[in-house]
Amino acid sequence: MLRSADELLGPAVKQAIADLPLATADSAAVKLAERYAAAIDSAANPNKALATFGPKLLAALAALQATPAARSKWRRGRGGGDAGEGRLQALRAAR
């Protein structure tokens, strides 16, 4: 079934990923996000595929800092490893 290009997630995901400063270590998460988008785009029942894969795609994009919420959380210092390193440094300094 043909759909309008405006409805496809694949091109939007590729563009979002292209705009990110990613490392080689991020390639698996990138591939996963692209595959989720392709699965949704090529599904016979896009609504069912979106319900199944949409949250997984969103999680993969968030892991790559490709969502507004993930970037906001990162900027506030609650993202991933930075917060843990800060606590570790505080413990070391307290010794």
C-alpha angles and dihedrals in degrees: 000000000000118000134185114271087234089068096052119104097195097076092044092050092048091050093048091049092046089056094055127093095235131172127221087256089067094062096099092053090046091052091047092052091048092050093049089051092048091049090053094045095049098042121121087222106037094182093056091045090050091051090050102039102023096084090045091050090049091051091050091049091048090052087056091049088245097133128075092238093052093048092047092050090048093050091052089056098251096108123118120287101003094072093049093048090052092054091046091051090049091053092049092049091051092060 
